[in-house]
Amino acid sequence: MNEILGKRGFNATFKTASYDWVARHPEIKAILTVRDKPEDYVESWLVAAPFVRILERAPYRWMKTVQVLMPDFEEEYRGETTDGDPANFLDRDTLLATYVTYNDRVRAAIPAERLLVFNVKQGWGPLCAYLGHPVPVGIPFPHVH
């Protein structure tokens, strides 16, 4: 997978969380997606994060797909976002501190010339310029996930 990501760039967010690998490969460009304020990240996460609790309940917990994916969801939703303190995956202060610390670690690990700190509100311009591609004509920048 790293070979594929290396050919296409690398998004250094909680979901991929291996910025240290990117830092060791000078041929790789990285993109750190950020929010306007750390508090915006926390508010957004608190809307999404309770999803993992739904999967823990019947009938979902009995589904094979959920059983296979649950360890990854646990790590993403309870581990990465809390810097290893899973009980606090819905705690505002923990989420805020982890977000700020993570972004600082990425910025410290990856040289500025290989790291685009990007807010999706910026649209195609900075992203395309960084990647060396023209801005798509007639294609609005995606804004919903």
Beta strands, then each sheet from edge to edge (+ up, - down):
strand 1: 10-11
strand 2: 30-33
strand 3: 115-118
sheet 1: 1+ 2+ 3+
end
